[in-house]
Amino acid sequence: MFSPTRDQSRRFFIDAWRKQGRGVPLTPLEHLAADLVSIHPEYHGLLGASEDALAREWTPEQGEANPFLHLSLHLAIEEQLSIDQPPGLRAVFEALLARHGERHPALHEVLECLGETMWRAQRDQAPPDGVAYLECLRRRLKL
């Protein structure tokens, strides 16, 4: 299993974005990453200033979300949707998509639940709970 370092993960998004801007051929995963960056214009400047992006820290106390964490969660969700893992995720996402009418806001609903699921797993030093993840999404559908 591949476990990139923080800098490797950040560099992946920076390089994918830079390659797309230069018209350099991308791998399928780089293409997906660059597409995710493209729908987040608030990150374009940051990814263009790669050395600053590699060194910067984002903490909850600063009130800013970590853009690399955000993009990584988006990437994880795209992979999960492609294989419907946990089982039923794709159906819940389709319902969220129907409610929102647009893909990006629906993805952000999923992102909130995935972030919470990952936080709980880290806090509890346990594997992510797929059942709780889906329950979080089903609660969001009822809002």
N, C-alpha and C positions, 0 to 999 in steps of 0.2 A: 504494500500500500504506500502511496506517495504522500508524504507529509511535508509540504514546503515550509520553509521558514517565513517569518513575517516579510522580510525583504524580498524573497523569491516570489511570494504571492503578490506583493505590491508591484514588483518589476513586471510580472506577467501582465497585469492590467495596463501599466504604462506602455510596455512594448506593443501590446495588441492595439492600443489606441494610436500609437505613433505609426505603426505599420499600416493601419487602415488609412490614416491621413496621407501617407506617402504612396498609397496604391500598391504596397508590397503584398504578395500573396500571403494569406493567413491559413492556419490550420482551422478545422471546424471549431475547436474550442476557443481559439483566438478570435474567430469571427463572432462567436456568441458573446465573448467578453467585450469586444469593441461595440457590438450592437447595444449591449447593456450600458456601456459608457455613453453612447450617443443619445440615449433617452434620459440622461442625467446631465444636462448642460451645466449645472452648477459645479460639476467636477472637471470640466474640460480644462480650465486654467490650471488647476492643481496637477493634473496628469501631464500637462505640458511642462511643468516645472519639476522634473522628476527627482532631482536631488532633495528639494524641499519636501516633496511627498514621501520620499523614503525615510527621512529623518523625523518627520513630525509625529507628535503624539496627540491623540484625541482622547479626552477623558470625560466622563459624565459631568464632572464639575465645571467643565468649560461650556457645557450646554450644546456641544456640537456632536453630531453623529460621525463615527469613523467612516469615511467614504469607502475605504477598502473593505471593511466589514460589510457595509451595505451592498457593495457590488458582489462580494463573495457569497452572501446569502442569496442574492438574485441568481447567481450562477448555480448554486446548490438547488434552488427551487426549479430552475429549468431542467436540470438533470432528474430531479425527483418526478417532475411532471412527465418527462419523456419515458420513464419506466413505471409510472404510477406507483411510486413507493413513498410512503406507506400505501398499501392498497386502499383505494378509495379517494386518494388525494386529487386525482384528476377530475373526478365527478364533483367534488366539493369546489374545486377551482372553477369548473365550468359554471356552477351555480353562482359563484362570486362574480365571474365575468358577465353573466347575464344581468346580474343586479347592477353592476357598475357601468356596463356598456363599453368599457375600454379595458384593455389588457393591463396597462401599467398600474392603475389603482387596485385592480384585483390582485395583482402580484404583491402589492404592498400590504394587503390584508394577510396574505400567506406569510410574507416576510416578518410581520409582527409576531405571528404565532411560532414561526421557526426560531426567531430570536429568543423568544421566551422559553421554548423547548430546550434550546442549546444552553441558555443561562441556567436553567434548572438542572440539566445534566452535569454541567460543570460544578455547580454548587453542591450537588448531591454525590458527586464523583460516581456517576452511574451512566449507563448508555442512554441516549435520547429515547424518550417515551413516545413512540409513534401513535399510540392510542390517545394520549393527552394532546398531542399535536393536532390530530384530526378533531378532537373534541373542542379545542380552542377555535378551530376554523368553523365548526358547526355553530358554536355560540355566536360567532361574528355574523353568520348568515341570519341569525334570528334578530340581530340588532335593527 
